[in-house]
Amino acid sequence: MTRKRSKVVVSPEPVPLDTPPTDRAALIAAYQAGLITAWKHEGERGYRLTMSGRQDEYIEAAKLTKHLERLGRAS
């Protein structure tokens, strides 16, 4: 007798998150100004912002605009 092979289960891809147009515009402006180098929307956690020479920061979606304004004033 031979052993039965079990099925390989492929995990489904996560559902892509849509970034609201206002957040997207603010993130693009911050990127173009050199305040951030990358960002990623991570659902409930908010946004992960990558800045050169610093650790990534997690910012709540509701506080994103104010945070980016503070970054702009600081530089």
N, C-alpha and C positions, 0 to 999 in steps of 0.2 A: 504494500500500500504506500501511496505517496501522500505527503502532507499537502493540505490545501493552503494556497497562498491567500493571505489577507489582502483586502483592497487597500490601495494607497489613497489616503484621504488628503485632498488638497484643500487647504484652508482658503476660504473666500477672501478676496481682496477687500480692504476696508473701503467704506463708502467715501468718495472724495467730498471734502467740505468746501462749500462755497464761501468765499470771502466777500463780505458786503462791499459794494462799490466805494463807499466813503472810506472804509478801512484800507481798501486796496490803493486808493489814490494817496492816502497819507503814507502808506508803506513805500510806494514808488517814489514819492517826493523825498522821503528820508533816505532811501537808497541812492537816489541821484545826487543828494547833497553830501553823501559820504558818511552819514550818521550810522547806518547799518550796512552790513555786507550781505545779509540774507535773512529770510523769515520763513516761518512755517506755521500754518494754522493747525493747532492740535486739539480741536474740539473743546471739551469742557475745561481743559487746562488753559486755553487762551492762545496766545501767540508766543512762539519761541523766536527771539530776536538774536541774531549773531552780529557781533561787533568786533572789528579787528583789534587784537591785543587784549580782549576781555572774554570772560566766560559768557556763555549764552544766558539770556534772561528770559524768564517766563512772565508775560504780562497778560492780565485779564483783558478780554476783548472790550469791556466797558471802559477800561482805563488806558487803552492804547493811544488815543489821540493826545491826551494830556501828557503821557510819558514821552511821546515823540516830540512834543513842543518843548518839554524840559531838556531833552537831549540837544535840541537845536539851540536853545539859549545857552547851554553849558559850553558849546564848542565855539 
